[in-house]
Amino acid sequence: MQRIIWGTLAAAALAAALTGCDASFSASPSSSTQDGGSSQTSAPHGGSGTSTTSGTGTGTGTGKRPNGASGTRHCTTSDLHASAYSNGDAGAGQRYGTLQLTNNSGTACTTGGWSGLGLANANGALPTKVVREGTARTITIPAGASAYEQLHWGVVPGDGDDQGAQCQPTARALHVIPPNQTTYLSVGWIGGPVCQQGQIRLTPIKLGKM
């Protein structure tokens, strides 16, 4: 299956394209609640497309939680490095990708639930609607290890989309608020237009790499 790295390969070009855009945005909130199937709408503004960029989002999740029973602290945005991968064309107008969060803090931390997401390009915010699937689980990410969420979106126009050749403007960045956080990381987006008004289906975070 084809696997293309987002963000890193095109980071310099993307950062230049998005220079001058507002780095703050209102995103679908991250969440640790077990509410699979719920959806949130976000409207991010453009920012740097590199995976090392961070900013503050006005869409909040549950906020920082105290340490768990094990005493392991919870992962913060500054602990994590975001990467995204395209898993190729699945056919029938469906696309899949993987969002990976790596713990670069030097110590283990816990997290769980869904990230908040927002698509953007050089013109600013793009419609983004996150549909949470599955059941949240609390996980511990060891130092240097990674966790992932799977993304699924369509490229066939739906209700509210432009029914012409392209359903929505093409995003150049994906802003990611890790679960239970309020600030974001950005990665480049090479997944093309996201139809159905920017709808992305997202699984809860799991330990490991895809």
Secondary structure as UniProt FT lines:
FT   STRAND          4..6
FT   TURN            9..10
FT   HELIX           11..17
FT   TURN            18..20
FT   STRAND          25..26
FT   TURN            36..37
FT   STRAND          39..43
FT   TURN            51..52
FT   STRAND          54..57
FT   TURN            69..70
FT   HELIX           77..79
FT   STRAND          80..91
FT   TURN            92..93
FT   STRAND          94..103
FT   STRAND          109..111
FT   STRAND          116..121
FT   TURN            122..123
FT   STRAND          124..125
FT   STRAND          128..132
FT   STRAND          139..141
FT   TURN            143..144
FT   STRAND          146..154
FT   TURN            159..160
FT   STRAND          173..177
FT   TURN            179..180
FT   STRAND          183..188
FT   HELIX           195..198
FT   STRAND          199..202
FT   STRAND          206..207
//
